[in-house]
Amino acid sequence: MKAITKMKLGKLELRDCGHGYHEIVSWFSHDLLGKRTMSCYTLAYWVRDGEGYDLRFVGGRPLEDSVNWERFGKLAKRGQKILDKKVENEDD
């Protein structure tokens, strides 16, 4: 399943990867075989437990100087809101 963008701010993106897996990624450009291309890496993702979804960092990636914390926070809040609503709908 292809990831569906829920919200993008600058080089950061909140996306739904299917099967209940949501993540925040950071995009960067680089050369690959002589061509300029875009790639991303995961900064944080949500994990479901008995009470709902928890946001987990991948190491200290979200704390790197290159990550815009204000944008990251907006994406994290939006993602949590989406997933809280999902849990609420499952409980109905």
N, C-alpha and C positions, 0 to 999 in steps of 0.2 A: 504494500500500500504506500502510495506517495504521501509525504507529509503535507498537511494543510496549514498554511499560514493563518494564524489568528490575529496577530498584530506584529508590526515591524516598526522599530524606532532606530534610525541610523543603521549601524551594522548589526544590531541585535534583533533577534526574531523569536517570538513565541510561536510554537507550532504544535499541532496535534499529529502524532505519528501513527495513530490508530491503536486499537486494542487498549484504550485507556491510558496510553503513554503520551505525556506532554513534556516538552522540554524548552529551554531557552538556549539558543545557539548564538555564536558570534561568527560573522562572515569576514573573510579576508581574501584579497586577491594575491595571486602568485603565478609564476611561470611554470608551465607543465609541458614538456616536450616542445618548447619554443613558442607556446601560445599562452596568452594571459587568460587565466581562468579564476573562478570563484570557488572557494571551499568553505566549510564551516566546521566548528567543533562545539561540543556540548559544554555549557557552563553549569547548568543545573537542570534537574528533572524532578518530577513528582512521583512519589511512591504511595500506593494505597495501603492503609492499615485498617484496623477495626473501627476507627473513629473518622476516617476520611483520608484526605491526601496531605502528605507532608512534602515540602520542597527540600531537596538534597543538593548540596553543592558537589561538583566534581573537583575534589581537592580544594585548592585556593583560587581556582580560575576566576570566579566572579570578583575576587578582591584584587586582581591584577590592575596595574595603573592604566592599561589600555581600555578597560571596561568602564563605560559611563555609568556610574552607580545610580544616578537619577533615572536614567532610561531602564536600567536593569530592574529597579524597584517598581516602576510602572508596569513592566511586563510581568513581574512576579505577582503583583496585586491582581492584574487582569487574569492571569492563569489560575490563581487560587480561587477567584470569584467563579470562573467557569467550572472548575472542579467541585467547588462547594455546591454549586447548583446541580451538578450531575449527581452528587451523593444525595442531595435533597430529593431529586426526582426518583432515584432508586428506592428511597425509603417510602415513597407514596404508594 
